[in-house]
Amino acid sequence: MAAADVESSLELSLSSSYAGPGTLPPPRSRIFKIIVIGDSNVGKTCLTFRFCAGRFPERTEATIGVDFRERAVDIDGERIKIQLWDTAGQERFRKSMVQHYYRNVHAVVFVYDMTNIASFHSLPLWIEECKQHLLTNDIPRILVGNKCDLRSAIQVPTDMAQKFADTHSMPLFETSAKNPNDNDHVEAIFMTLAHKLKSHKPLMLSQLPDNTIHLEPAVKPAMPCWC
């Protein structure tokens, strides 16, 4: 479908929701779906909660299936909705949800626990799973080492993580979802992705005031660049 056809389809879906002449159509609201993946207990839920709620959760339980959080942000005068999908790290909780989880993904955050070397060694398996679900290399990805506040227990040195990140063309962030002093750092992780997506990604989802989500065909740029 040509880009003009996509735009016409989008305008039609939006215009059908307002009263008629003399009223303004509702503003577009772009929605970016970012999935957060990694082993169990690396702090995926805590990271997404910190970004969406601005604080560390008072209590956490193992994610069963998929956890979903959303936050609206303003980027260059445009309202953007960031959807964070946090999946259970254990296969027995994920099996029935995997296909839906990987659908219409705009960006991926890989998380490992800096105090657990096994979670770092699992990263290639998570990268392979993304490939199996046809997430191409033009989808931005970042690597996050969590729990950097536990300095005496760290098992994954920065140089090791940086080498892995460079090999897979991902930026590396080391942070702590728990430490309030790292709140700005957690914010930067997801806002970095949001800025990239706003600048380069075509409109794939539009949301109307009635909270109905309409899927629209996406037209990928001929030469995607994430520099």
Residue, then its C-alpha position, 0 to 999 in steps of 0.5 A: m500500500a502506498a504511503a498516501d493510501v496509509e495516510s488517507s486510511l488513518e485520516l478516515s479512521l480519525s475523522s469518523s470519531y468527531a461530530g462534524p463540521g465546525t469541530l476539530p478532529p482529535p489529535r493523533s496520538r502515536i503509540f510506541k510498543i517497547i518490549v522488555i525481555g531477559d531472565s527472571n529476577v533481573g528487574k524488568t518489572c521494577l524498571t518499567f514501574r520506575f519509568c511509568a510510576g516514578r518510583f520503586p514498587e513497594r512489593t514485587e511478585a513474579t510476572i505471570g505471562v505479560d505485564f503492561r504499563e503505559r506512560a504519555v510523554d511530550i516530545d517536541g510538542e507531540r504527545i507520545k504514548i509509550q507502552l512497556w510490555d514486560t514478559a515473564g522470564q520463565e518459559r512456562f509462563r510465556k508460552s501462550m503469550v509469545q506470539h502476541y507479545y512480539r507483534n507490532v514491536h517498535a523497540v526492544v530492551f534487553v535486561y540482565d542482572m549485573t550481580n548474576i552472570a547467568s542472566f548475562h550469558s542468557l542474552p544470546l538466547w533472548i536475541e535469538e528469540c527476537k530473530q525467530h519472531l522476525l524482529t529485524n535489525d532496523i528495530p532499535r535495541i538497547l542493553v540494560g545492566n540492572k542492580c548497579d547499586l549492589r557494587s560488592a556483588i557485581q559479577v558482570p564488569t562494564d567492559m565485558a558488557q560493553k564488548f557484548a553490546d558493541t558486537h550486537s550494535m546496541p548502546l549499553f546502560e548500567t542502572s538501578a531501578k531501586n536507587p532513587n538517585d538513578n531515577d533520571h538514568v532510568e528515564a533516559i533509557f526509555m526516553t532515548l528510545a522514544h526520541k529515536l522512534k519519533s524521529h524515524k519510525p512511521l505511524m503504526l498505531s493511532q489511538l482515539p479518545d474512546n481508547t480504541i486502538h486501530l492498527e494501520p499498515a506501516v510503510k518502512p523507510a527505504m534506508p532506515c538509520w538509527c544513528 
